[in-house]
Amino acid sequence: MSEAGVSDNLIERIRYRKWRGQGRYAPCRFLNEKERGSILVMEYVEPIGWGMPNTPDWAKYIDCGQVGTSRHGSVLAYDYGD
């Protein structure tokens, strides 16, 4: 853990809560929601990266192509804190 990691976790949680209706970010929550610096738990997605069949256009704007498919088949971004 570092200050940058804690900051990224907070950004990911805020971004997911704000945009969860769009279905672009992997669901996440803090292990203990009362502690902002606690461990972030995120739904696992199988990485696919850029340019794979059925990858939506918005995925090319995700840093380093960190997108994948959820267990339900949705394409979601993961590790999107920065």
Residue frames relative to the residue before (quaternion, step in Angstrom):
aa qw qx qy qz dx dy dz
M 1.0000 0.0000 0.0000 0.0000 0.00 0.00 0.00
S 0.0113 0.7651 -0.6434 0.0230 3.49 -1.10 0.81
E 0.6829 -0.4547 0.3494 0.4526 3.57 -1.26 0.12
A 0.6372 0.5254 -0.3273 0.4591 3.59 1.01 -0.80
G 0.6581 0.5111 -0.3067 0.4600 3.59 0.97 -0.82
V 0.6416 0.5091 -0.3168 0.4782 3.57 0.98 -0.83
S 0.6475 0.5172 -0.3066 0.4682 3.56 1.00 -0.87
D 0.6529 0.5091 -0.3110 0.4667 3.60 0.92 -0.88
N 0.6320 0.5304 -0.3324 0.4569 3.60 0.97 -0.82
L 0.6633 0.5000 -0.3046 0.4661 3.56 0.94 -0.89
I 0.6414 0.5194 -0.3183 0.4664 3.59 0.97 -0.84
E 0.6513 0.5174 -0.3175 0.4553 3.59 0.93 -0.88
R 0.6643 0.5017 -0.3076 0.4608 3.57 0.91 -0.89
I 0.6606 0.5003 -0.3046 0.4696 3.59 0.90 -0.90
R 0.6679 0.5052 -0.3051 0.4535 3.58 0.88 -0.95
Y 0.6504 0.5060 -0.3263 0.4631 3.59 0.92 -0.84
R 0.6733 0.5005 -0.3096 0.4477 3.60 0.83 -0.93
K 0.6772 0.5024 -0.2902 0.4526 3.57 1.01 -0.82
W 0.8230 0.2669 -0.0859 0.4941 3.58 0.90 -0.97
R 0.3207 0.7975 -0.4802 0.1749 3.62 1.18 0.16
G 0.6088 0.5744 -0.3550 0.4164 3.60 1.09 -0.51
Q 0.6317 0.5417 -0.3320 0.4442 3.59 1.21 -0.39
G 0.3483 -0.7793 0.4650 0.2348 3.58 1.21 -0.34
R 0.4870 0.6747 -0.4318 0.3481 3.59 1.07 0.68
Y 0.7457 0.3643 -0.2006 0.5205 3.57 1.16 -0.47
A 0.5193 -0.6276 0.4792 0.3269 3.54 -1.04 0.79
P 0.5175 -0.6455 0.4571 0.3263 3.60 -0.89 0.88
C 0.0575 0.7911 -0.6064 0.0561 3.55 -1.06 0.79
R 0.0134 -0.7634 0.6457 0.0118 3.51 -1.33 0.37
F 0.4979 -0.6045 0.5100 0.3557 3.53 -1.25 0.33
L 0.5917 -0.5735 0.4253 0.3744 3.55 -1.06 0.75
N 0.7524 0.0822 -0.0502 0.6516 3.54 1.09 -0.80
E 0.3484 -0.7926 0.4601 0.1966 3.59 -0.13 1.27
K 0.6244 0.5492 -0.3492 0.4319 3.62 1.14 -0.45
E 0.7162 0.3772 -0.2318 0.5395 3.58 1.24 -0.39
R 0.3121 -0.7967 0.4892 0.1689 3.56 -0.22 1.26
G 0.7132 0.4485 -0.2679 0.4674 3.58 1.06 -0.55
S 0.4682 0.6948 -0.4415 0.3211 3.56 1.24 0.11
I 0.7367 -0.4284 0.3091 0.4222 3.53 -1.35 0.01
L 0.3015 -0.7376 0.5799 0.1698 3.54 -0.97 0.93
V 0.1638 -0.7644 0.6195 0.0710 3.55 -0.88 1.02
M 0.0256 -0.8108 0.5835 -0.0379 3.58 -0.67 1.14
E 0.5550 -0.5928 0.4685 0.3480 3.54 -1.11 0.74
Y 0.4478 -0.6851 0.5066 0.2709 3.56 -0.97 0.84
V 0.0286 -0.7541 0.6554 0.0323 3.53 -1.10 0.78
E 0.4379 -0.6742 0.5291 0.2716 3.56 -1.08 0.76
P 0.4241 -0.7373 0.4599 0.2551 3.63 -0.49 1.15
I 0.0792 -0.7920 0.6042 0.0366 3.55 -1.07 0.85
G 0.3113 -0.7788 0.4929 0.2315 3.62 1.12 -0.56
W 0.7173 -0.4470 0.3340 0.4171 3.53 -1.35 -0.19
G 0.8402 0.3292 -0.1782 0.3923 3.49 -1.34 0.34
M 0.4819 0.6411 -0.4668 0.3725 3.59 1.15 0.22
P 0.6334 -0.5269 0.3825 0.4182 3.62 -1.12 0.50
N 0.8369 0.1813 -0.1752 0.4859 3.56 -1.08 0.84
T 0.4279 0.6602 -0.5001 0.3618 3.60 1.17 0.41
P 0.4098 -0.7344 0.4788 0.2520 3.61 -0.65 1.05
D 0.6536 -0.5447 0.3641 0.3789 3.59 -1.19 0.58
W 0.6314 0.5594 -0.3528 0.4049 3.60 0.96 -0.77
A 0.5670 0.6366 -0.3798 0.3592 3.61 1.13 -0.55
K 0.6145 0.5675 -0.3598 0.4135 3.61 1.09 -0.57
Y 0.6542 0.5033 -0.3125 0.4702 3.60 1.25 -0.26
I 0.5396 0.5969 -0.4070 0.4322 3.60 1.29 -0.01
D 0.5693 -0.6405 0.4068 0.3165 3.54 -0.81 1.08
C 0.8657 0.0093 -0.0583 0.4971 3.56 -0.87 1.06
G 0.5528 -0.6467 0.3909 0.3513 3.59 1.15 0.47
Q 0.3132 0.7761 -0.4947 0.2344 3.57 1.11 0.64
V 0.3507 0.6852 -0.5473 0.3286 3.51 0.31 1.38
G 0.0366 0.7958 -0.6034 0.0373 3.52 -1.20 0.51
T 0.5276 -0.6225 0.4710 0.3351 3.53 -1.31 -0.01
S 0.4130 -0.6935 0.5389 0.2408 3.52 -1.08 0.85
R 0.6794 -0.4688 0.3508 0.4423 3.56 -1.24 0.06
H 0.6644 0.4750 -0.2937 0.4967 3.58 1.29 -0.31
G 0.5864 -0.6194 0.3476 0.3894 3.58 1.30 0.06
S 0.4850 0.6544 -0.4412 0.3767 3.60 1.26 0.09
V 0.3639 -0.6857 0.5776 0.2525 3.57 -1.13 0.67
L 0.0249 0.8119 -0.5763 0.0902 3.56 -0.69 1.18
A 0.4323 -0.6504 0.5552 0.2862 3.54 -1.25 0.54
Y 0.0706 -0.7621 0.6414 0.0530 3.54 -1.19 0.65
D 0.8064 0.2099 -0.1848 0.5210 3.60 -1.21 0.45
Y 0.3205 0.7858 -0.4533 0.2727 3.54 0.91 1.04
G 0.3124 0.8022 -0.4652 0.2062 3.58 1.17 0.51
D 0.7846 0.2815 -0.1586 0.5292 3.59 1.06 -0.56
